[in-house]
Amino acid sequence: TVCMQNILSLIYYEGHRDGTAKTETIDRVPWLEYNSNKMDYGSRPSPRLFSTHLHYYLAPRDLRNKG
């Protein structure tokens, strides 16, 4: 999972290591079920990256319906 988070982060930042080196993985790709920083997920810039181990049917309904 952590490897995939790093790969997605590099794609998101277009391969620029400067965009990922100074930020913790949890801040770049936060976990849906562990919002330890009390982050407002709706205010994150689009496209939003998230990580989860939730089954699809347990994900928030709004997240599932918006594609």
C-alpha positions in Angstrom: 0.0 0.0 0.0 2.8 2.4 0.9 4.5 1.7 -2.4 1.3 2.4 -4.3 0.8 5.7 -2.3 4.3 6.8 -3.4 3.8 5.8 -7.0 0.5 7.7 -7.1 2.1 10.7 -5.5 4.8 10.8 -8.1 2.2 10.6 -10.9 0.2 13.4 -9.2 3.3 15.6 -8.9 4.3 14.7 -12.5 7.4 12.8 -11.3 8.9 15.8 -9.5 10.5 14.5 -6.3 10.4 18.1 -4.8 6.6 17.8 -4.5 6.8 14.6 -2.5 10.1 14.8 -0.5 9.1 17.4 2.0 5.6 16.0 2.8 4.7 13.0 4.8 2.9 10.2 3.0 -0.1 10.4 5.3 -0.5 14.1 4.2 -0.2 13.4 0.5 -2.4 10.3 0.5 -4.5 10.3 3.7 -6.4 7.2 4.9 -10.2 7.6 4.8 -10.7 5.6 8.0 -7.9 7.2 10.0 -8.3 11.0 9.8 -5.8 11.6 12.6 -5.0 15.2 11.4 -8.7 16.2 11.3 -8.2 17.1 7.7 -11.1 18.5 5.7 -11.1 16.1 2.8 -13.5 18.3 0.8 -11.0 21.1 0.7 -8.2 19.1 -0.8 -7.3 20.0 -4.4 -8.7 17.8 -7.2 -7.9 15.1 -8.1 -7.9 13.8 -4.5 -5.8 10.9 -3.5 -6.9 8.6 -0.7 -5.9 5.3 0.7 -8.3 2.8 2.4 -8.8 -0.8 3.2 -12.5 -0.4 3.2 -14.6 -2.6 1.0 -16.4 -0.6 -1.7 -19.8 -1.0 -0.1 -18.4 0.5 3.2 -17.0 3.6 1.5 -19.0 6.8 2.1 -22.0 7.0 -0.3 -21.0 10.4 -1.8 -17.6 9.1 -2.6 -19.0 6.1 -4.4 -21.5 8.0 -6.4 -19.2 10.8 -7.7 -16.8 8.4 -9.4 
